Amino acid sequence: MLSYRHAFHAGNYADVLKHAVLIHSLDYLQQKEKPLRIIDTHAGAGLYKLNGIQARKTGEFTAGVGKIWELAKAGEPLPAAIAHYLERIGQTNPSGQLTRYPGSPCLVHQQLRPQDRLFLHELHPTDVQILKEHLGQDNRVKIADEDGLAGMLALLPPPERRGLVLIDPSYEVKSDYQRVAKQIIQAHKRFATGTYALWYPVVARARIDELEKSLKKSGIRNIQLYELAVRADGHEQGMTASGMILINPPWTLWQAMEEALPWLVDHLGDAATGAGYRLEQLVEE
């Protein structure tokens, strides 16, 4: 399905968690000088206008990056991972006004080194064209208008022998949950030492339970989960929480999220509606 456009949701609370984890993981992996391959399976348009029609229609960013931006301006102390995330957002908004939001392709591109390579997949014809306009002139970046989960497998194992794979489908189709688990397991068989970062939304908790169960049964080791809920699970429509599942995460990420997740709950959630977080080692090393 090609109806999903991330421009409506850019900078929401799910993006805050996803991109804070992504930035921390990339920084850790780039401590070594060796080349790194980064794969983004669902890249989107790459850069979003927060004063544009789509973002203003939902206003989701005001309860995500917008709130954190204002807290920082007011002098609120930020956890290290959130402060670092906001620094990267600030690079896209040098005027000091929050008008643009960089998606994962642009955030990675900001810190792409000469020896690194970035592979982006996007199927939506409008978004892939915008993505090419933003990043298509850089020969370190390859953009493919193809299915990202299939494209990921074709790029593994990487000749660089080091890799970070971001997987964040829209989950418009219910079968995406099963397919994601299947493709990650296949990818891990090809490249067991890579770092895999899987984003998921909590719309129906049973689907996440099944996703976790599939990964636990896969035989893959060293799996961690970080989840931010802005309200308790319920039967109402809409996303109540979102999370990141990391395979082979940086060893520093757990401590960073121990500090960041409670802070995010306090500032982006509402305790009265059941806001909370999960920080779990799903499978030991």
N, C-alpha and C positions, 0 to 999 in steps of 0.2 A: 504494500500500500504506500502511496506517495502523498497522502494528505497532510502528514505531520510537518509542521514548520516550527523550528525551535525559537524563532523570533518572538513568538507569543510568550515564551517561558524563560528567555535568557535572563540570567542574573537572579533567578528565584532561589529559595533556600536549598533546593537540590543541587543547583549549580555551585553554590558556595561550598558545600561539602565535597562534591565531585572534584572541583578544581583545586581546592586546598590540598586534597589527597594527591592529585595529579602533580601539582607543582612540587610538593615535598618529595614525591617519589622520583621525579625527574632530576631534581637537585642532587639527591643522594646518588643516583646512578651516574651523574656527570662528575662526581668527585674523581673518578678514574679518567685518564686521558684517552683511553681506548674508545674507538667509534661505537656509536649506539644507534640502533634502528628503532624508531618509534612508529607504531601502527595505530591509526585511529579508524575504527570500522564504520563509524556513523558520524562523519565530520560536521555536517550542517553547513551553514554559510560562512562560518569562521568569525565574522564580526557583525555585531547587531547594534542598531540605533535604539537607545532607550527612550529617546524622544520621538520615535517613529510611531506610525499608526498601530502596528502589531503589538509592540511592547506596551503602549499606553492603553490598548484595549483591555488587556488583562491586569496590568499594573502589578504583576507578580514580583518584579524586581524590587518594588518598594518595601516588601517584607523580607527581602533577601539582601543582596549586595547594597541596595539603597540604604537600608537601616544600618548596616555595618559602616558604611561610608560616613553617615551622619554621626554615629557614635565615635568614630575615630576623630572627626573634626571637633567634637565636643571634649576630646581628651580622655575618652574611656580607654583604660588599659586593655590591650588585645592579647590573646594567646599568640605565641610565636608563629604558629602555622597560619593563623588568620591574618596576622600583621604582614607576613610574607605574601600571602594571597592578595591582600589589598594593595601592596606595593606594585604587584604585577598589573592589577586593574588600573592603578594610577598611571602606569606607563602609557596606557591607551587613552588617558584623559589628562594630558599635560596642563590643560588650562585650570585644573582643580575643580571643574564641574563634571559631574558624572553624567555623560551623555552617550557613551558607547560602552558596549560590553564585549570583551574578547572571548570567543568560544575556545574550546580546547585546541583547535589548529593554530590559532593566533597566539595563545599562551605558550604552546610548545615552540612555535616559531620564534618568539621573543628570545628564547634561551638556546636556540639551535646553534651548535658549534660547527665549524667548517667540516669536521670529520663525521658529523651525524647525518642521518637520513630520515626524512619524515614521509610516510606513506598515508595518504588520505583517501577515504572512500565515501562517496555520497551519491545516492540515487535520484534525489529530487532534482529535476532539470534546472529549476531556477536557482536553487541553492548551490548546485555544483558550478554554475556559471559565475555566481558571486564569489565563490571560493577561489576559482581560477583567477578572477580579477585581483583578489587580495594577495594570493600567494603563488600564482602560476608562473611567475617570472624567475623564481628562485630554483636553480638546478639541483638543490638539495632536497626539493619537495616534489613528490610525484602524486598527482591527483587522478583518481580513477572513478568514472561514473558507473560503478558496478557494485554488486552485493558485497558488503564489507566482511561478512562472516565467511564467505567463500574466498574472498580476496586475502583475508588474513592467513588462511591455510597455505595459499600459494606462495606467501612471502616467508614461510617458516620451513626449516630453520634459517636464520639470517646468516649471511657470510661473516657479519661482524661478530657473531657468537654472543652478542649482548643485545637485549631487546626489552622494550616496554610496550605492551599492547593495551590500548584503551578500548573497551567494548561498551557502548551505551546506546542500544536500540531504543526506539520509541515504545516498543511493546504494544503497538496498536493491534497486533494479531496475537491472540492468546497462545498460539503455538510457539511464539518467540521465546517464551521461558524455557520450553523443552529444547528448542533448537540451540539456544545460547549455551546451555549446559553441554549438549552433545558436541558442539564445535570447540568449546574450550577444552574438553577432554581430548579431542583429536589434536588440537594445537599443542597441548602439553606433551602428548606422545611424540610429537615432532621436535619440540623444543622445551625440554623439561626445566631448564634453568632460567627461562625468561620470567619477567614480572608481568602478571596479567591483572588488570584493574577492571572489574565488571561493575557497572552502575545498574541499579534496579529501583523501580518505583514500588511503593506499597499501596496498591489499590484493592487487591484481595489478598489477605495474608496467606491463604492456603497455597497460592502460586509461589510465594517466596519460600514457604516451608518445603515445597517439592523441589525447588531449585537448590536449596541448601542440602537436602537429602541426596540429590543426585551427585553433587560435588563431594559430599562426605563419603559416598559409596564408591567413588571413582578410583580410589587409591592414590590420589594426588595428596601430597604432604604440604604442610605449612600454608594453611588458609586462614586468613583473618577477615572479620566482618566489622564494619563501622556503619552505624545507622542513626539517622536523626529523624525524630518524629515531632511534628508540630502539633499534633493532636492524637488522641487514642484511635486505634483501629475501630472501624464501625461499618455500618451497612450503607452509609450515604455515599453518593458518587464523589469521586475525586481522590487525589493522592493524599494520604495521611502522613506518610513518611517516605524517605528514600535512603538508600545505602550504597556502600561500596564493599565489594568482596575482592580481596587481594590474595593472589597466589604468589608466593615468594616475595612478600612485601619487604621494603627496607626495614631493618631492625629498629630504626629510630622512629618509625611511623606510629607504633603503639603508644609510646610516651607522648608524642605530639597530639594524638587524638584523645588521650586521657585528659589532657588539658583543654583541648578545643571543644570537644563534644558537650561537656556540661555548660561551658560558656555559651555555645550556640543554642542550647535548650533554653537557657535563661534569657537570651536576648532575641531569639527568633521564634520561640515557642510560647505557649501559654500553659502553665501548670494546671490551671483550672479545667483545661480541655484534654488533659492527659499527655502533654508533651513529655518527651523523654529520649533516651538514647540507648543503643546497644554497642558494646565493645566486647567482641568475643573471638576467641581462638577456636575456629570451627574444627580444624585438624592440626595436630602438633607437627613440628618439623620432623 
